[in-house]
Amino acid sequence: EVQHGEDAAGFGECNYGARARPFSSAYKPGCNSASVLAFCVGAWVLAAALASPLWWCAAARWGQAPVWTCSSLFTAVASLLFLITGPSQTIPALFIFALNGVVAGGAFLSDVVLADIIDYDEFLKGSRIDAMYTTFLQLVQKAALFLMLTAVTGAVGAMVVLHAEGSPIRLQSSAVLWTIRCMMPLVPWFFATIAYVLKRSHPLRSPEQARLAAEGIRAHRAGAEAGDPISGVPYKVVGFSADRSSILSILAQMARVAVLEEMSEGSDGAYVAEARWNRFELVMVVLCLAVNTTCFCLAFHNGHFVKQPWTWSPALIALGTGLSFLGLVVSASKLFAIEMFRLTHPPAALLAKVVEHRQAIAAIQAGAAKPPADHAAGGRQTRDEDGRGSSRRPSPRPSS
């Protein structure tokens, strides 16, 4: 901020100076931190609103998944531009905020691609789990937690009580400035780069695959088989009766196919190892929850929630407690499923059917990794070997 009366009004180059009262002759709105922040956020929102139709047109022209992939690359580049700005450079700040708003205008592409992923999951499993996917998508967007580290480095509040004219402006320390420079440009750049690399391997790349998935879902509902949209391997969902839903929910907690295969063969070794590992997970999660609870009690007792530089502790404790509770629910559910399996022990025919379904999905995933020229040949070879037009490929090894 600078409040020198001889400087021109508006968003000119600002220098460090003395604070002036609003509406005085020395006051310069263009160099007020609150005003600059308001204009920057406004530029971000306006650019995002104007860029959304452009992202939509690009997705219609080149495909949703490729444009969605490129959005992460644009995010990485736009985030790094914050490094070139310095104090009082309001015009570059407005431009960079607007550019990041253009990138944010394509955020809806994640929901569009997620819809295709949910459809493909229904194609494989025969049921939809929209809630789990959408909940996870909303959870990963809470990136503002990194900004709590600024309190550790001794950040001072920007919105302070109105000072008298001529009083010095409170400046942030160099540690705070470097923390913000790392959190704002470098952390988004790092994760956006990782996202770009991961998105390049996303298998659903074309609208044709989404159309094939929708047609395959309709075919499965009619009891017929359909070609996998990614690998082209013929596939048919294994159907289960409604009265088996409770047992199937127990078996769904066992993610590894090898465990179910050994159980279907009458071996207890995999069951014992899985139960032992789940108990270990539960103990570790309970310890993490106890540590977070202890930290909360100590911080509350010592008043660290309202003292500098400990104002970051509530966010960190809340994050750790939430993750601990989530891990507790997951670990307890898996252990409960193991114990219920031991007590009820599903029929061998049902267990073999579940293993067959898991192996079919594993074969689909293995076929997706093959060159495109091998997909059709692999599917035809399976049908000739089975002789019954089966949708299953040869069963993969238990390690798959």
C-alpha positions as CSV (number, residue, x, y, z in Angstrom):
1,E,0.0,0.0,0.0
2,V,1.0,3.6,-0.5
3,Q,-1.0,6.6,0.4
4,H,1.0,9.5,-1.1
5,G,-1.1,12.3,-2.3
6,E,1.2,13.1,-5.3
7,D,0.7,9.7,-6.8
8,A,-2.0,9.3,-9.5
9,A,-5.3,7.8,-8.6
10,G,-6.4,4.4,-9.8
11,F,-4.4,1.2,-10.2
12,G,-0.9,2.7,-10.7
13,E,2.4,1.4,-9.4
14,C,2.2,1.4,-5.6
15,N,5.1,1.7,-3.2
16,Y,5.4,1.2,0.5
17,G,4.3,4.2,2.4
18,A,2.2,5.6,5.2
19,R,-1.5,4.7,5.7
20,A,-4.0,7.4,5.0
21,R,-7.6,7.7,6.1
22,P,-10.3,6.9,3.5
23,F,-11.7,9.9,1.7
24,S,-8.7,12.0,2.6
25,S,-6.6,13.8,-0.1
26,A,-3.7,11.3,0.5
27,Y,-5.9,8.2,0.2
28,K,-5.3,6.0,-2.9
29,P,-8.0,3.3,-3.4
30,G,-6.0,1.5,-6.0
31,C,-3.2,0.7,-3.6
32,N,-5.4,-0.4,-0.7
33,S,-5.0,-4.1,-0.1
34,A,-8.7,-4.8,0.5
35,S,-9.7,-2.9,-2.7
36,V,-7.1,-4.8,-4.8
37,L,-8.2,-8.1,-3.4
38,A,-11.8,-7.3,-4.2
39,F,-11.0,-6.4,-7.8
40,C,-8.8,-9.5,-8.2
41,V,-11.5,-11.8,-6.9
42,G,-14.0,-10.1,-9.2
43,A,-11.7,-10.5,-12.2
44,W,-11.4,-14.2,-11.3
45,V,-15.2,-14.8,-11.1
46,L,-15.9,-12.8,-14.2
47,A,-13.3,-14.6,-16.2
48,A,-14.5,-18.0,-15.0
49,A,-18.1,-17.1,-16.0
50,L,-17.1,-15.9,-19.5
51,A,-14.7,-18.8,-20.1
52,S,-17.2,-21.6,-19.3
53,P,-18.9,-21.5,-22.7
54,L,-15.5,-21.6,-24.4
55,W,-14.6,-24.7,-22.4
56,W,-17.9,-26.3,-23.4
57,C,-17.3,-25.6,-27.1
58,A,-13.8,-27.0,-26.8
59,A,-15.1,-30.2,-25.2
60,A,-17.7,-30.5,-28.0
61,R,-15.0,-30.0,-30.6
62,W,-12.1,-32.1,-29.3
63,G,-13.8,-34.4,-26.7
64,Q,-14.4,-34.1,-23.0
65,A,-11.6,-36.2,-21.7
66,P,-8.8,-34.5,-23.8
67,V,-9.9,-31.0,-22.9
68,W,-10.3,-32.1,-19.3
69,T,-6.7,-33.4,-19.4
70,C,-5.4,-30.1,-20.9
71,S,-7.2,-28.1,-18.2
72,S,-4.7,-29.5,-15.6
73,L,-1.8,-28.4,-17.8
74,F,-3.3,-24.9,-18.1
75,T,-3.8,-24.9,-14.3
76,A,-0.1,-25.7,-13.7
77,V,1.0,-22.9,-16.0
78,A,-1.4,-20.3,-14.7
79,S,-0.4,-21.1,-11.1
80,L,3.3,-20.5,-11.8
81,L,2.5,-16.9,-13.0
82,F,2.0,-15.8,-9.4
83,L,5.7,-16.1,-8.9
84,I,6.5,-13.2,-11.3
85,T,4.4,-10.7,-9.3
86,G,5.8,-8.5,-6.6
87,P,4.5,-6.0,-4.1
88,S,2.4,-3.2,-5.5
89,Q,2.1,-4.8,-9.0
90,T,-1.7,-4.5,-9.2
91,I,-2.1,-4.7,-13.0
92,P,-0.2,-8.0,-13.3
93,A,-2.1,-9.4,-10.3
94,L,-5.4,-8.6,-12.0
95,F,-4.3,-10.2,-15.2
96,I,-3.0,-13.4,-13.5
97,F,-6.2,-13.7,-11.4
98,A,-8.3,-13.4,-14.6
99,L,-6.2,-16.0,-16.3
100,N,-6.7,-18.4,-13.3
101,G,-10.4,-17.7,-13.6
102,V,-10.3,-18.8,-17.2
103,V,-8.8,-22.1,-16.1
104,A,-11.4,-22.4,-13.3
105,G,-14.2,-22.0,-15.8
106,G,-13.5,-25.5,-17.0
107,A,-14.1,-27.0,-13.6
108,F,-17.4,-28.5,-14.7
109,L,-15.5,-30.9,-17.0
110,S,-14.7,-33.0,-13.9
111,D,-18.4,-33.6,-13.4
112,V,-18.9,-34.5,-17.0
113,V,-16.0,-37.0,-17.0
114,L,-17.2,-38.3,-13.7
115,A,-20.6,-39.2,-15.3
116,D,-18.8,-41.3,-17.9
117,I,-16.8,-43.0,-15.1
118,I,-20.0,-43.8,-13.2
119,D,-21.6,-45.2,-16.3
120,Y,-18.6,-47.5,-17.0
121,D,-18.6,-48.7,-13.4
122,E,-22.3,-49.6,-13.8
123,F,-21.3,-51.4,-17.0
124,L,-18.8,-53.6,-15.1
125,K,-20.8,-54.1,-11.8
126,G,-24.4,-53.8,-12.8
127,S,-25.2,-51.1,-10.2
128,R,-24.6,-47.4,-9.7
129,I,-22.7,-45.8,-6.8
130,D,-23.1,-42.1,-7.7
131,A,-22.9,-41.0,-4.1
132,M,-19.4,-42.4,-3.4
133,Y,-17.9,-40.8,-6.5
134,T,-19.5,-37.4,-6.1
135,T,-18.6,-37.3,-2.4
136,F,-15.0,-38.0,-3.1
137,L,-15.0,-35.4,-5.9
138,Q,-16.2,-32.8,-3.4
139,L,-13.6,-33.9,-0.8
140,V,-10.5,-33.5,-2.9
141,Q,-11.3,-29.8,-3.6
142,K,-10.6,-28.6,-0.1
143,A,-7.1,-27.4,-1.0
144,A,-7.3,-24.2,1.2
145,L,-6.0,-26.3,4.1
146,F,-2.5,-25.5,3.0
147,L,-2.9,-21.8,3.7
148,M,-3.1,-22.6,7.5
149,L,0.7,-22.9,7.4
150,T,0.9,-19.1,7.1
151,A,-0.1,-18.8,10.7
152,V,2.9,-20.9,11.7
153,T,5.3,-18.4,10.1
154,G,3.7,-15.5,11.9
155,A,1.3,-13.9,9.5
156,V,-0.4,-10.7,10.6
157,G,-4.0,-9.8,9.9
158,A,-4.6,-7.6,6.8
159,M,-7.9,-6.3,8.0
160,V,-7.0,-4.2,11.0
161,V,-8.6,-1.4,12.9
162,L,-8.4,1.9,11.0
163,H,-5.1,3.5,11.8
164,A,-4.4,7.2,12.2
165,E,-3.2,9.0,9.1
166,G,0.6,8.6,8.7
167,S,0.9,5.4,10.8
168,P,3.2,2.7,9.3
169,I,1.7,-0.1,7.4
170,R,2.0,-3.6,8.9
171,L,4.1,-5.7,6.6
172,Q,4.3,-9.5,6.4
173,S,7.6,-11.1,7.2
174,S,9.8,-12.7,4.6
175,A,8.9,-16.1,5.9
176,V,5.2,-15.4,5.4
177,L,5.8,-14.2,1.9
178,W,7.7,-17.3,0.9
179,T,5.1,-19.5,2.5
180,I,2.4,-17.8,0.4
181,R,4.5,-18.1,-2.7
182,C,4.9,-21.8,-2.1
183,M,1.3,-22.4,-1.2
184,M,-0.3,-20.3,-4.0
185,P,1.8,-21.1,-7.1
186,L,4.0,-24.2,-6.3
187,V,1.5,-26.5,-4.5
188,P,-1.2,-26.1,-7.3
189,W,1.5,-26.5,-9.9
190,F,2.7,-29.7,-8.3
191,F,-0.7,-31.3,-8.0
192,A,-1.9,-30.0,-11.4
193,T,1.2,-31.6,-13.0
194,I,0.5,-34.9,-11.3
195,A,-3.1,-34.7,-12.4
196,Y,-2.1,-34.0,-16.0
197,V,0.2,-37.1,-16.0
198,L,-2.6,-39.3,-14.5
199,K,-5.3,-38.0,-16.7
200,R,-3.3,-38.9,-19.8
201,S,-3.8,-42.5,-18.8
202,H,-7.5,-42.1,-18.4
203,P,-9.0,-44.9,-20.7
204,L,-12.3,-43.2,-21.6
205,R,-11.1,-40.7,-24.1
206,S,-13.8,-40.5,-26.7
207,P,-17.6,-39.8,-26.9
208,E,-17.9,-43.1,-28.8
209,Q,-16.7,-45.0,-25.7
210,A,-19.4,-43.3,-23.5
211,R,-22.0,-44.2,-26.1
212,L,-20.9,-47.9,-26.1
213,A,-21.0,-47.9,-22.3
214,A,-24.6,-46.7,-22.3
215,E,-25.6,-49.3,-24.9
216,G,-23.8,-51.9,-22.9
217,I,-25.7,-51.0,-19.8
218,R,-29.0,-51.4,-21.7
219,A,-27.8,-54.8,-23.0
220,H,-26.9,-56.0,-19.6
221,R,-30.3,-55.0,-18.2
222,A,-31.8,-57.1,-21.0
223,G,-29.7,-60.1,-19.9
224,A,-27.4,-59.9,-23.0
225,E,-23.6,-59.4,-23.2
226,A,-21.9,-56.4,-24.7
227,G,-18.4,-55.4,-25.7
228,D,-16.3,-53.5,-23.3
229,P,-16.0,-49.9,-24.4
230,I,-12.3,-49.8,-23.7
231,S,-10.9,-53.3,-24.7
232,G,-13.7,-54.5,-26.9
233,V,-13.8,-57.8,-25.0
234,P,-17.3,-59.3,-24.8
235,Y,-18.6,-59.1,-21.2
236,K,-21.8,-59.9,-19.3
237,V,-22.6,-58.9,-15.8
238,V,-23.0,-61.9,-13.4
239,G,-26.5,-61.6,-11.9
240,F,-27.3,-62.3,-8.2
241,S,-30.7,-62.7,-6.6
242,A,-32.0,-60.0,-4.3
243,D,-31.9,-62.2,-1.2
244,R,-28.1,-62.4,-1.5
245,S,-27.5,-58.7,-1.0
246,S,-26.4,-59.0,2.6
247,I,-23.8,-61.6,1.8
248,L,-22.6,-59.7,-1.3
249,S,-22.1,-56.6,0.8
250,I,-19.8,-58.6,3.1
251,L,-17.8,-60.0,0.2
252,A,-17.5,-56.6,-1.4
253,Q,-15.3,-55.6,1.6
254,M,-12.7,-58.1,0.4
255,A,-11.0,-56.3,-2.5
256,R,-8.4,-58.9,-3.4
257,V,-9.5,-61.6,-5.8
258,A,-6.8,-64.0,-4.5
259,V,-8.4,-64.0,-1.0
260,L,-11.8,-65.0,-2.5
261,E,-10.2,-67.6,-4.7
262,E,-8.5,-69.3,-1.8
263,M,-11.7,-69.1,0.3
264,S,-13.7,-70.7,-2.5
265,E,-11.1,-73.6,-2.6
266,G,-11.7,-74.2,1.2
267,S,-8.4,-72.7,2.4
268,D,-8.3,-70.7,5.6
269,G,-4.9,-69.2,5.2
270,A,-6.0,-66.2,3.2
271,Y,-8.9,-65.6,5.6
272,V,-6.6,-65.7,8.7
273,A,-4.0,-63.3,7.0
274,E,-6.8,-60.9,6.0
275,A,-8.3,-60.9,9.5
276,R,-4.9,-60.3,11.1
277,W,-4.1,-57.4,8.7
278,N,-7.5,-55.8,9.3
279,R,-7.0,-55.9,13.1
280,F,-3.7,-54.2,12.7
281,E,-5.3,-51.5,10.6
282,L,-7.9,-51.0,13.2
283,V,-5.4,-50.7,16.0
284,M,-3.3,-48.1,14.1
285,V,-6.4,-46.0,13.3
286,V,-7.5,-46.0,16.9
287,L,-4.0,-44.8,17.9
288,C,-4.2,-42.0,15.4
289,L,-7.6,-41.0,16.7
290,A,-6.3,-41.0,20.3
291,V,-3.3,-38.8,19.3
292,N,-5.6,-36.3,17.6
293,T,-7.9,-36.2,20.7
294,T,-5.0,-35.7,23.0
295,C,-3.7,-32.8,20.8
296,F,-7.1,-31.2,20.8
297,C,-7.3,-31.4,24.6
298,L,-3.8,-30.0,25.1
299,A,-4.4,-27.2,22.6
300,F,-7.7,-26.2,24.2
301,H,-6.3,-26.3,27.7
302,N,-3.3,-24.1,26.8
303,G,-5.4,-21.7,24.7
304,H,-3.4,-22.3,21.5
305,F,-6.5,-21.9,19.3
306,V,-6.4,-18.2,19.8
307,K,-2.6,-17.6,20.1
308,Q,-0.1,-16.9,17.4
309,P,1.5,-18.9,15.9
310,W,-0.9,-21.7,16.9
311,T,-4.0,-20.6,15.1
312,W,-3.4,-23.3,12.5
313,S,-3.9,-26.1,15.0
314,P,-7.7,-26.3,14.8
315,A,-7.6,-27.0,11.1
316,L,-4.9,-29.5,11.4
317,I,-6.5,-31.3,14.3
318,A,-9.9,-31.3,12.5
319,L,-8.3,-32.8,9.4
320,G,-6.5,-35.5,11.3
321,T,-9.6,-36.3,13.4
322,G,-11.8,-36.6,10.2
323,L,-9.3,-38.9,8.5
324,S,-9.0,-41.0,11.6
325,F,-12.8,-41.4,11.8
326,L,-12.9,-42.3,8.2
327,G,-10.2,-44.9,8.6
328,L,-12.0,-46.2,11.7
329,V,-15.2,-46.7,9.8
330,V,-13.4,-48.4,6.9
331,S,-11.3,-50.7,9.1
332,A,-14.2,-51.6,11.3
333,S,-16.4,-52.5,8.3
334,K,-13.7,-54.7,6.8
335,L,-13.1,-56.5,10.1
336,F,-16.9,-56.9,10.6
337,A,-17.1,-58.4,7.1
338,I,-14.4,-60.9,7.9
339,E,-16.1,-62.0,11.1
340,M,-19.5,-62.2,9.4
341,F,-17.9,-64.4,6.7
342,R,-16.5,-66.7,9.3
343,L,-19.9,-67.0,11.0
344,T,-22.1,-67.3,8.0
345,H,-19.7,-68.8,5.4
346,P,-21.5,-68.2,2.1
347,P,-22.4,-71.2,0.0
348,A,-19.6,-72.5,-2.3
349,A,-21.7,-71.9,-5.4
350,L,-22.3,-68.3,-4.5
351,L,-18.6,-67.7,-3.6
352,A,-17.5,-69.3,-6.9
353,K,-19.9,-67.0,-8.8
354,V,-18.5,-63.9,-7.1
355,V,-15.0,-65.1,-7.9
356,E,-16.1,-65.6,-11.5
357,H,-17.4,-62.0,-11.6
358,R,-14.2,-60.6,-10.1
359,Q,-12.1,-62.6,-12.6
360,A,-14.2,-61.3,-15.5
361,I,-13.6,-57.7,-14.4
362,A,-9.8,-58.5,-14.0
363,A,-9.8,-59.9,-17.5
364,I,-11.5,-56.8,-18.8
365,Q,-8.8,-54.6,-17.1
366,A,-6.0,-56.8,-18.5
367,G,-7.5,-56.6,-22.0
368,A,-7.6,-52.8,-21.8
369,A,-3.9,-52.8,-21.4
370,K,-3.3,-54.8,-24.6
371,P,-2.7,-53.2,-28.0
372,P,-6.0,-52.4,-29.9
373,A,-5.2,-55.0,-32.5
374,D,-5.3,-57.8,-29.9
375,H,-8.7,-56.9,-28.4
376,A,-11.0,-58.3,-31.1
377,A,-8.8,-61.4,-31.6
378,G,-8.8,-62.1,-27.9
379,G,-12.6,-61.8,-27.6
380,R,-13.2,-64.1,-30.6
381,Q,-10.7,-66.6,-29.3
382,T,-12.4,-66.8,-25.9
383,R,-15.8,-67.4,-27.5
384,D,-14.4,-70.2,-29.7
385,E,-12.7,-71.9,-26.8
386,D,-15.7,-71.8,-24.6
387,G,-18.0,-72.9,-27.3
388,R,-21.0,-71.3,-25.6
389,G,-20.5,-67.6,-26.5
390,S,-19.3,-67.0,-23.0
391,S,-18.4,-63.4,-22.0
392,R,-15.4,-64.6,-19.9
393,R,-11.9,-64.7,-21.1
394,P,-9.5,-67.3,-19.7
395,S,-9.3,-66.8,-15.9
396,P,-6.2,-64.8,-14.9
397,R,-3.7,-66.0,-12.3
398,P,-4.7,-65.3,-8.7
399,S,-2.0,-62.6,-8.5
400,S,-4.1,-60.4,-10.9
